[in-house]
Amino acid sequence: MKRTVPLFIAGITGIVLIVAYFVPPYEGWGDVAMTWFNILAAVAFILGGGNLIKLNLQKISARRPGWGYAAVTLAAFLTTITIGLLKIGVMPSVAFPAAIWSGDYKEEGSAFWWIFEYALTPLNQAMFAVLAFFVASAAFRAFRAKNTEASVLLATAFLILLGRTYAGVWLTDWLPDAETAAANGEQLSNTARLLSALRIEYIADAVFGVFTLAGMRAITIGIALGVVATSLKVLLGVDRSYLGGE
């Protein structure tokens, strides 16, 4: 029962969603399946929250390394969920002014909105600001001209970096600008157009629009084929990793 029933549910649900997507008369099946998915997701959120509380309480009670972070996580989780569920600081809606809970818990001025704007958003910005230095450090270690491929990668990255900053525009500002000339209604000669293509910002745009786009499309096609293969393995019961490790 622990293995056969989940495999049966996963297979039937996957087939229903495929049929609903490709066969127009059965599009409603997909809506019904998504409704059940939302119900299961809500139950999973409850189980996930309970598991979060349990694991952090165990870590705090056992005084394991990093238990202070677990205490902060638990306090933030309980505070946020309490404020959101009780709609603390939420004003009544215009349609139901007598119902104090009729307003949106995310409306501007509420306690939940304050947490999002003045706690979560600054923390996210600080994290991504720190990640910028890690990315720069990783790029410095990766972009070393050890061979021909690494040299091409280094040169391309350098051109893209210059093309996205004012330094690149300033270095090739003496070359004709085809876009500016076209905006002003001027006609450039063929030689001037060729020279305009050598401006660093235009080279960076060409790399993004041709080489990077082609590579991203190839990667996307590969990902799509991998998703199809993995999905078929799950639907047919070949891949059972989602059932657990046993």
N, C-alpha and C positions, 0 to 999 in steps of 0.2 A: 504493500500500500504506500510506503514512503517513497518508492521509486517509480512504480508503474503509473500511479495516478498523476503525479506532477508531469511525467513524460506525456501522458495522454492529454492533459490540459494544455501544455505548451504546444503540442502538435496541432490540436484542434484550433486553438486561438490563432496560431500563425497562419494556418490555412484559411481561416475565416477572414483575417485581415488582408491576405493576398487576394482572395476572391472579391472582397469588397472594394479593393483598389482598382482591379483590372476589369471587373464586370459591373457596368453602371447600374443594372437593376438591383444589385445587392449592396449598394453603397450604405444603406442603413445598418447593415451588419457591423460595419466598422464603427459606427457611432455607439451601438450597443456594447461592443467590445471595449471601446474607450471608456464608457461609463463604468463598466466593471473594473477596468484598470485603475480609474481614479479612486474607486472604493478601496481596492487593494492597496493602492499607494497611501491612502489616508491611514489604513491599518498599519502599514509598514512604517510610516512616520511615528505613530504612537509606540510601536515596538522599538524603533530606533532611539526615540527619546528615553524610553525606559532603560534600554541597554546603556545609553550614555550616562545616565544617572548611576546605574549599578556599577559600571566599571570605574567611574571617577570616585565614587564613595569607597570602593574597595582599595583604590590606590591611596586615598587620603587616610583611611583607617590603618593601613599597613605601613604608612610613612615610607612608601617607595620613592626612589629618586624621581624628582620632578612632581611630587605631590602638590606643591604650591601652585603649579600651572593647572593641575586638575581642579584645585579649589577655585581658581579664577574662572576656569571654563564652566564649572558647575554653577557658580554664582551668576555668571553672565547669562547662562542658559535659563535658569529659573527666573531671573529678573525679567528677561526679555519675553519669555512665554507668559508670565503673569501679567505684564503690562499689556501684551497683545490680546490675551483672552478677556481680561477685564475692561479693556478699552479705556485705560486711565488717561484722563485729559482730553477725551474725545467730546466734541460738541454735538448736540443733537442735529439731525439733518433737517433741512427745510421742510421736507414732506411730512415728517413726524416730529415736530418740535417738543412734544410732551414726552417722547421716549428718549431717555438719556443715553441709551446704547445704540440709537439708530444711525449715528454717524459712522464714517469710515475710520477704521483704526489707523490708517496710514495718512489721514488728512494733516495738512500743515498745522503745526502747533500742538499736536498730540504728543504724549510721552514716547510712543513708539516711533513717531517721525523724528523726534529729538534724538533718540538713540541712533537711528539710521544716519541722520545728517551729521551729528556731532561726535559720534563714537565709531560706528562702523566705517563710514566714508573716510575719515582721517586715517584710520588704521589701514584700510586698503591702499590709500595713497602712499602711506609710509612704507608699506611692504613692497609696492611696485617701485618706489624710489630706490629702495635697497637692492631690489632685483636688477635694476639698471647697472649697478656697479658689478654685480656678479656676471651679467651678460657681457659687459665690457672686458672683464678679466678673462672669461672663457673665450671670447673672440680673440683676445691678444694671444692666448696660448694656442688656439686653433689655426689662426691665420699666420702661419710661419712658412716661409718659402723653402720648404724642405725638398720639394720636387716640382715638376712642371704643373701638375694639377693644383697643388697648393699655391703656386705662384699665380696661376690664373684666378683662383678663388680670392687671393689677397688683392690682386689688381681690380677685380670686379667689385669687391667690397669697398675698396678705397674710392672708386668712381661713384658708387652709389652714395657713399657718405658725403663726398663733395657735392654731388648733384642735389642732395637734400638740405644743403646749408648755403648760406650766403657766400661762403668762400669759393664754391664752384662757380657761382654766377659772376663773382668779381674776377676770377682768373680768366674767364673766356668772354668777358664783357666787350672786348674789342672786336669780336667776330660779329658778323651781321645776324640780326634776329628776325627770322622769317615770320614768326607770329606777330611781333610788334609791327613789322612792315605791312602784313596783311590787315591788321586792325586799323592802320592808318591809311589803307588804300594804296600803298606803294607797291611797285612791281620790282622784284629782284631778279637779277640775272641768274643763269644756271650755276655759274661759279659761286655767286653769293649764297645760293641755296645750299650748295654742297658745303660751303664753309659754315653756314648756320647749323648744319647737322652735327658739326664738331663741337658745338657748345656742350659743356659738361652736363648741364641740366637736361638737355635733349638726349644725350647718350644714356643717362640714368633712366629717363622715361622709356627709351627703346629697350633697354635691358629688362625693365619691368614688364613692358607691354608685349615683348616677343619671347625672350628666353625664359624669364621667370614664369610667365603665363603658360608657356608650353610645358615646362616642368611641373607646374602645379596641376595642369590638366592630366598629365600622365600619372601623377601621384593620386589624384582623385579617382581616375579610372581604376587604378590598382586597388585602392581602398574599397571602391564599390564592388569589385569582383571578390575581394576578401570577405566583405560583409555578406554577399550572396552565398558564398561557399560556407561560411560559418553558420548563417541562418539555416541553410538546408541541413547541415549536420545537427543543429539543435532540433529542428522540426522532425527529422527522421530518427532522433534518439541516439545518434552516433556520439555526439558531444553531450556529456552529462555533467560537466564541471559545475553547472549552476545548482546542482543538487547537493553539493558539499564535497568534502574531501573523502568521505568513507565510501 
